[in-house]
Amino acid sequence: MTDLQTSRPTGIPVPSADGRAAELLAQMTLEEKLAQLVGFWEKGDGEAVAPLQGVFDVEQGLDEVSRHGLGHLTRPYGTRPVDADERARWLWGQQRRLVRETRLAIPALVHEECLTGLSAWRAATFPTPLAWGASFDPELVAEMGAAVGGSMRALGIHQGLAPVLDVIRDPRWGRVDECISEDPYVVGTLGTSYVRGLQSAGVHATLKHFVGYSASQSGRNFAPVHAGPREIADVLLPPFEMAVLDGGVRSVMHSYAEIDGVPVAANAELLTGVLRDRWGFDGTVVADYFGVAFLHLLHGVAADLGDAAGQALAAGVDIELPTGDAFLAPLADAVRAGRVDEALVDRAVLRALLQKAELGLLDATFDDEPPTGVDLDSPEHRRIAARLAEESVVLLSNDGTLPLAAPGRVAVIGPNADRYDALFGCYSFVNHVLAHHPEAEVGLEVRTVREALATELPMSSIVFERGCAVDDDDTSGIAAAVDAARAADVAVVVVGDHAGLFGRGTVGEGCDRDDLELPGVQRALVDAVLETGTPVVLVLLTGRPYAVDWALTRAAAVVQAFFPGEEGGPAIAGVLSGRVNPSGHLPVSLPRSAGAQPYSYLHPALGGDGDVTNLSSVPALPFGHGLSFTTFAHDELVVEPGASTDGSIRASVRVTNTGDRAGADVVQLYGRDVVASVTRPVAQLLGYRRVHLEPGQSVVVDLDVPTTRLAFTGRAGVRVVEPGDVQLWVGPSCLERETEASVTLAGAVHEVGIADERWTFTAVR
């Protein structure tokens, strides 16, 4: 695996087609062409795992739909709990049928969700992407991607619908747990790392959701986006640009959003002008589920499904997922009536066939036997899951109570303390699919926080009380929890979220919030336990940051874990016991109130506090914050003079473990463009490096920062780097300047192009 922080990333080589795709296209009837542009989803009844799924009824079976061929098979493993061996036999049989019984003998491309690992029964479930962000560890994320891709490829899956590269703009939005960070560079580096890992296994990654989805009005799912062109260019697009140009991603999914009144699914300026013409992307653009039909049904910009299909094709959408609601009969009628140019169909079909050629599908016969006994949750999967879970736990505050010093009696309290599904995010199979199948076992070995803590503290007496549910108004269990806390030496209170879909959870797709208070009566539970006087360790097991500033000074310690996956229970318990030295850092600001949203640490001067308003927008804890059981010091920030607008800033900083135990630090280099032609953020992460240090050890971290890290869209609408002074600092968060320096960029205004570097390269000496 390439070290993404010490070497320059390169795109994955894309094999050139030998003309086979063009030859096939020339032979196709219109029906055969359209068949290659759609998926088929055997989604079952009552299993709502996509928005407005029930509106779209599948009247025809797979044999009928695929009589002219088939573009995609949608989620054959991930729609319900199925045995992998049995499903592989079914899949190989369907592929053989397509090869042997359709005129052009083209197999289907199989896609699945893979946001937290392959979303299939008994497959390893890793931490949610917000936890990736907290780890600040791109190498480990790439390793995870390769492991996930290996499982998928072994089962005959060709494309994964991940990663999500939406930049967090408002924590009230339900899909925050699917996102990586509020910082575009962290999103870009970690997201691209996942792409590179997944595609190294021969599975095509799919970027989601291009673009603007996370900037929705009031943090509501599907709500309009009012972002201006500068915010889109400077904040929302850069992660996608990195994944396309530096990750060589082979597929992109359009977002459901409308931006300034134009739905992205019908926006040629974005899907063709930016993605293909500017960045040179030559893969496939797939529709988010039912997104083409939504042009007619929700957005009201298309008169019917045929019109919707024509607009999507013209904009640059190639494949309709999960089914062919618009791209089959409605599009065929529109083409034959002359309302849609068949050349648009041909363009999309050629791209679809080229993708199948890259994946080896055009020559595949499936005469071999399907796989059996594929270990989807191997010891290697577990090792990666455990390490990522441990690295992502963030210690928010601590008065010295942690690590726990072998207490005699521990009260473990809270709705998430003994609930295995509290460890998993929205697009995990456990919460996404198994919620519809209570008869099925979970299929994974999962230890809850309570169970893991009992293992970590074998000499302690563990007493458990739930106290309350995640999200109802029943306070009847609080009294018992208070009694347990009073009788204990320490109370570990585990609160937070339940990930779900469309209102069936407190976070997840379609589970947005009006406020950022803990759901249900959990605040009342925590308050009651705090009143006992027993030291309280508050564990936040959530998919979004909550407004818990009230707990930071009242609780003995506060620990934040963003849905840490199947090994999350032991990871959290390990931090509490001291076996694990916490090293996670906040990838998103910890809000003080919902009224201050949307908020980003990347705000200009007037986006923070000041004398011009009576209200504070400063978060309870800043982006980048994270404590440890040891201490780190940063000094001797040195910057080479002579930087130019079209070059790089070369900096170095010393970091020392000044404590008495080994630990990992995330070195964070921030900058501020002092004077610019448009307002600039008061702080901007320019580069980062995770380093492990023994007690007393010092290292020097070198950072080669391309000046494009300071680029922005100028008044003329072009991304530029301007000459002038730049303040630089390193500290434990974006707000703390532990060691400072400055540099002056010389030269003319530099217009940024795709040949310019985007990555800060780091080395440790």
JODA-V436533 format. One line per field, one symbol per residue. phi: phi as a letter, one per 40 degrees, with the letter a starting at -180 (. if undefined). psi: psi as a letter, one per 30 degrees, with the letter a starting at -180 (. if undefined). burial: b if it has 24 or more other ideal C-beta (glycine too) atoms within 12 Angstrom, else e. Layout:
phi = ???
psi = ???
burial = ???
This chain:
phi = .cccbbbccbccdbccccgcccccdcccccccccccbbbbbccgbgbcbacfdccbcccbcccccbcbhacbbcfccbcacbccccccccccccccccccbbdcfbcccbbacacbhdcacgcdbcdcdccdcccfbcccccccdccccccccccgcbabcaccbcccbacccccdccccacbcccdcccccccdccccccgbccbcbbcagdcccdfgccgccbbccccccccbccdccdccccbbgdbabbccccbbfgbcccbbccccbcccccccgcbcbbbccdgccccdccbcgbbcaccccccccccchcbbcbcbbcbccdccdcccccgcbcccccccccccccccccdcgccbcbfcccccbgcccacdcdccccccccccccbccaachcccccfccbbcbbhcbcbbccccbcccccdccbcdcbcccccgbcbbcccccccccbccccbbbbcgaccaabcbccccccccccccbcabbbbbibbcabfgcacahcgbcbcbbcdcfbcccccdcccccgcdbbcbcbbbacbcbdcccbcccabbbbcfcgcbcdccccccccgcbccacbccaccccacccccbaccccdccbciccacbcbcccbcdgcacbcbbbbbafcbbccgcbcbbabbbaacbbccbbacabbbcbbbaaccbacbcbccaaccaaacbbbcdgcbbbbcbbcccccbcaccccgbcbbbcicbcbabacaccbbcabaaabcbhcdbccbccccbbcbbabb
psi = kkjffflkkllkkjkkkgfeeeeeeffkleeeeeefgllkjifakgijglkheffjkjfkleeeegfgakekkjhffgfljkkeeeeeeeeeeeeeeeefflefhkllkkllkhehlkilkgkkjlllefeeeffhieeeeeeeeeeeeeeeefggkfkkillkgkkkfjffkfgefflelfkeeeeeeeeeeeeeeeffggkkljkkjjlfefhlkggkkgllkgklfeeeefeeeeeeeeeeeffhkfkkkllflkjhfjkefgjfeefeeeeeeefgkgakklklkgeeefeeeefgfkeaeeeeeeeeeeegkekklfaheefceeeeeeeffgfkkfeeeeeeeeeeeeeeeefgffgkfgflkllkgkjfhleeeeeeeeeeeeffkkjelkgfeklkiikekkjjklfgehjefffkaegleefeefffiffklegkjkkleeeeeeeeifflkkkkkeelleiagjgffeeeeeeeeeglekkjjjlblkkakhfgafllkgilkflglklbgeeeeeeeeefffkkkjkkjjlglkljheffefekelkkkkjigafgeeeeeeeeeffekjkglkkfkkjlflffglkkkfhlleffalafflfkkgkleklkfkkllfalkkklhjkkklgklfgblkjllkkkkjgaglllkljkjkllkjeklflklkfkkkfllkkkkklkfkklkkkkjjkfffglljafggkklkklakkkklklflffkjekllllkklalkkkklffkkfkkkllk.
burial = bbebbeeebebbeeeeeeebbeebbeebbbbbbbbbbbbbbbbeeebbbbbbbeebebeeebeebbebbbbbbbbbbbbbbbebeebbebbbbbbbbbbeebebbbbbbbbbbbbbbbbbbbbbbbbbbbbbbbbbbbbbbbbbbbbbbbbbbbbbbbbbbbbbbbbbbbbbbbbbbbbbbbbbbbbbbbbbbbbbbbbbbbbbbbbbbbbbbbbbbbbbbbbbbebebbbbbbbbbbbbbbbbbbbbbbbbbbbbbbbeebbbbbbbbbbbebbbeebebbbbbbbbbbbbbbbbbbbebbebbbbbbbbbbbbbbbbbbbbbbbbbbbbbebbeeebbebebbbbbbbbbbbbbbbbebbebebeeebbeebebbeeebbebbbbbbbbbbbbbbbeebbbbeebebbbbbbbbbbbbbbbbbbbbbbbbbbbbeeeeebbbbbbbbbbbbbebbeebebbbbbbbbbbeeeeebbeebbebbbebbbbbbbbbbbbbbbebbbbbbbbbbeebbbbbbbbbbbbbbbebebbbbbbbbbbbbbbbbebbebbbbbbbbbbbbbbbbbbbbbbbbbbbbbbbbbbbbbbbbbebbbbbbbbeeebbeeeeeeeebbbbbbbbbbbbbbebbbbebbbeeebbbbbbbbbbbbbbbeeebebbbbbbbbbbbeebebbbbbbbbbbbbbbbbeeebebbbbbbbbbbbbbbbbeeeebbbbbbebbbbbbbbbbebbbbbbbbbeeebbebeeebbbbbbbebe
